[in-house]
Amino acid sequence: MTQDFLVELGTEELPPKALKSLSNAFTSGIESGLKSADLAFEGIKAYAAPRRLAVLVTSLAETTPKKESLMFGPPAKIAFDAEGKPTKAAEAFAKKNGLNIDELSTQSDGKVEKLAFTQISGGEKTTELLTDIVSQSLAQLPIPKRMRWGATRTEFVRPVHWLVMLFGNDVVEGEVLGLKSGRETRGHRFHYNQTLAINTPSEYALTLSETAFVQADFEIRQADIRKQVEAEAEKIGGIAVIEDDLLDEVTALVEWPVALTGKFDESFLEVPAEALISSMSEHQKYFHVVDKDGKLLPNFITVANIVSQNPEAVIDGNERVIRPRLADAAFFFETDKKHTLDDYRERLKNIVFQAKLGTVFEKTERIAGLAKAIAEKLGHNGEQAARAGSLSKSDLASEMVLEFDKMQGIAGRYYALNQGEAPEVAEALAEQYLPKFAGDKLPASNIGTVVALADRLDTLVGIFGIGEQPTGSKDPFALRRASVAVLRLLIENKISLDLAELLELAISQYPELPKSDGLSTTVLNYMIERLKAWYEDANISAEIFQSVSAKNLSTPTDIDARIAAVAEFSKLDAAASLAAANKRVSNILAKQDSEPGALSQAHLVEAAEKDLAQAVESISAEVTPLFADSQYAQALTALSKLREPVDAFFDQVMVMAEDETLRNNRLALLKELRALFLEVADISYLVPAKA
C-alpha cells in the first residue's frame, strides 16, 4: 500500500537569493532520507514561496520492505562439543542475537557448516520514520548562519511558525524545529491572513492557489511572472529584459505576483544606461524595458505581491522610490565627468592591490607594459594597448563605481569617450573584465583582448610570486577563474602565443618577486591543470588530454588542436591497436640501456619488418608537411594506415632477437615509428590503465 506524503515548513520571509537553493536542498535531503530507509515512492516535487518550503512525495510505501538475511555464527565444530552439546561459543552467539540455542540451526556458508539463523528486518511503519527524515534534511540545508528567536534554542535561517505533515489523509505525529505537526497552513499575508486546512497532500498546491492567494509552485509562479512582465512591456511598445538571476529573486519575493509598469523622467536617459539598469534591478528589483533597437526606454516593470484595487497608487509609490535612485546616478555621472581618468588614476596610488604587490596604480603600470608587449607581438597598436592598460582601473576611484560596483569598466568607457580617448581604448576599458564567468562572452576588440590577458597574467604571476597560490577550495584572488579566462582568450580567439613566454613577460614587469625561482613553470603547470578540467567539462577523456600534455607544450592553441586531433583519432577503428602498439614500443624502448642507432635497410631481414620500414618511410613523407602546418587530425588519419604493417610486425618478428645487429636495427625501426606519432601526441596513453 502507498500514500502521498506532504511536508510544509512555514517561516518568516526566507532570503530571496537563497530560496531556490534551500528548496532544492530540502527536496534532495528528503529524497536521500527516503532512499536510505529503503522506502519506495513514485515521484517527488518541490514547492517554495517566500514563507514556505514544501515537498510532496507521491505513492510512498506505507512500510519499509521486509528482508530475510541468513546470519552466520561460529563453525559447527566449534559450536558443539564431541557429545553434541552447545559450547560457550554457541551460547555467546545466541545471547548476542537474543535467541535460544534451539532457535539456531547449522547451515553451510559455501565452505563449512556454521551456526546460523534467519534474521528478518524491515517492516517499519513509514510514519515512524518521516519526522526524523524531515529533521535531518532541514539540519543539512546550506545555511551559512542560523538564527534564534524568542526564548527557544531552536535555530533556522528564519523563525518558523507552522508545520504540515500529512501521510494520506492523516497527520504524521511529530515535532520539528520545536513545532508540532498538523494539517493547517497559512495563506497570503494580506489577501488571506488566516489558516486553512490541507485535507490531502495532492490538494496542497491547488488549495493554496484557489483559496489563499498563494502560488506555491516556484516554476509556475516564475512562468507567470515572465508572462506578465512581457505582456506589460508589450503594452508600451517595448521589450522586457528579463535576466535569470533577477527573475529568480523576484519569484522568491512574491507569493501572488502582479506586474505593473511605471515610468521615469526621460532626462535620466542621458545617464549611462547600465547605471540606470543597475539601480533599477539591484536596488528595486525592477525589470527594464528596451525598444526594438535595444535602447533603454524610460519605463520599468515591478512585480507586486498584492492585487491592489488602486494599482495607480502602487505605481506612483514605486515611481517616487526610483526617482532619487536615478537622480543619484545622474549626479555621480555629472560629477565624475568633471575629472579625467588620469585624475582618478592618481587616486589609485592610495588603494592597495595586495600588500606585498603594491598599489592598484602600480598594477596599471604593469598591465600597460605587458599589454603593449603582447599587442606588438600580435601586430596590434601597442600605444593604444599601453594607454588602455594604464587607464584600466581608473574608474575604480570614481563616484559611479563606488556606488554601482557593476559599473567598473563600463563607467571607464563612458569617461574615456567623454575625454576624447580613441574608441579602441575606451572599448578596451569596458571589455577588460571579460569573460566574467564560465561561458561568458569574450572581448570583441583586439585591444580589449590584450588588456584582459595582461590584467589576469599580472595577477597570476604576482600572487604565485608571493606564495599565495590557491589551496583546496580557497581562492581569494580567483586565480582559477583567471587561468581559465586566459586560456579561453587564447584558444577561442586562435591567438597562437606561447604561454610560458607570456608568463615570463608578466614576471619581468615586476621589480622583484620573492618566489621568482621557477615561477613561470609553476604558474604554467597550474594553468595546464585548469585546462585539463576544462576539457573534462567538454567530455574529453583524461587519457586524451594526458596524451598531449605528456609533450609538455605551452602554446594553448597548439594543445587544443592536438587534443581535437587525438579525440577524432580515438574514434577510428585503428586507434586501439595503434595505441596498444605504441605502449608496447614505449615499454620496449624504455628498458634499453642506450638509444638505438640509425635504421639500416641492409639489416632488415623479415618481410614484415621490411614492409613496416617501407610504410614508415612512405607515411613519414606524407605527414611531415602536415606536422609543419599543424594539420594534426589529417596527420593522425594518415598514420592510422600503419595499423596493418604494425600488427604484422609484432605478429611475425621477434624484436629482441639474439643477434645484436638485428635487435638494434629493429629497435631503431620502432623508434622511428614511435617518433612519428610523438610529433602529435603520446597515444600510448589511450590504452586503458588495466590493459
Secondary structure, 3 states (H helix, E strand, C coil): CEEEEEEEEEECCCCCCCHHHHHHHHHHHHHHHHHHCCCCCCEEEEEEECCEEEEEEEEEECECCCEEEEEEEEEHHHHECCCCCECHHHHHHHHHCCCCHHHCEEEECCCCEEEEEEEEECCCEHHHCHHHHHHHHHHCCCCCCCECCCCCCCCECCCEEEEEEEECCEECCCEECCEECECEEECCCCCCCCEEECCCHHHHHHHHHHHCCCCCCHHHHHHHHHHHHHHHHHHCCCEEECCHHHHHHHHCCCCCCEEEEEECCHHHHHCCHHHHHHHHHHHHCCEEEECCCCCEEEEEEEEECCCCCCHHHHHHHHHHHHHHHHHHHHHHHHHHCCCCHHHHHHHHHHCEEECCCEEHHHHHHHHHHHHHHHHHHCCCCHHHHHHHHHHCCHHHHCHHHHHCHHHCCHHHHHHHHHCCCCHHHHHHHHHCCCCCCCCCCCCCCHHHHHHHHHHHHHHHHHHHHCCCCCECCECCCCHHHHHHHHHHHHHHCCCCCCHHHHHHHHHHCCCCCCCCCCHHHHHHHHHHHHHHHHHHHCCCCHHHHHHHHCCCCCCHHHHHHHHHHHHHHCCCCCHHHHHHHHHHHHHHHHCCCCCCCCCCHHHCCCHHHHHHHHHHHHHHHHHHHHHHCCCHHHHHHHHHHHHHHHHHHHHHCCCCCCCHHHHHHHHHHHHHHHHHHHCCCCHHHHCCCCC
